[in-house]
Amino acid sequence: MSADPAALATARQVLAHLGVTVTDLQSAAEVLVAVPTVAEYLPRVIAAAGPGARRTHGTYWERMAAVWGDRRLDAVAASDVEAMKQQMTATARSRRNNRNGRHAGERVVAARAFYARAIADGLIDALVSPAHRVAKPRRLPNTHRALTAWELEEINAVARSSGNDVSLDALMLRLHTETACRRGGALALRLIDLDTANGLVRLTEKGSTVRWQPITLDLAGHLHEHALARGAVLATDRLLRYRNGQPITSRRYDHLWKRIGERLPWAAVHASLLTGYAIPP
């Protein structure tokens, strides 16, 4: 059936009035067809993301692919994102620092990172991004506080009187007490990061931030002796090490705080409120 010439003429007038050509419409249709599904696009997002983004958002990106995998990016609605946020908040894993699943909700809305990549790739328009149309929950005030003098004394007493390597635990706690560094910063310390002459350690922490932190010469000396006695030789060898010469891992912190919590009930109850010792989640 041939098109009505009068209708075609009217359509051309409308397009001309809008400043749109038939070629524009064809190009738009091609783009529409080329929009990938969530599952198809996820590998590209992961490949372009840094380690921190993958660690923070990876679980939620996988959840998106599981629930919306066969949908095109532009077929997910803001209400879908809101529903997932509510579901993840309700089913958030209970932790000592749990805040009624609020952080789970924040991270689902961090699907914005997923859609921000799609916007940058020209696959969808910023105005129609469903993730950016859902309000991000306001962060609650930080509940962390510093340790009191007696809390610090009790924690150190337990660390020095229990466990299978009290000298290592005591050194770890002293390092965190003097530097207030994060767990990752302590684990990353190498021989080259220790300046025993000037009492400094070079800490590489969250966001790849680097800082030279003053410490006492006594601590610097003990760190150096500890590393050498446990097999550190090269400048890039880790400082904190087990008796067998292997560098410690985050599991050492897990075991340490589990032991402290078993002997100090107040520490187990208030662990999420304490700072300065890289309290585990």
Summary of the structure (lengths in Angstrom):
residues: 281
radius of gyration: 27.5
end to end distance: 68.5
largest distance: 94.3
contacts: 758
relative contact order: 0.09
helix: 60%
strand: 8%
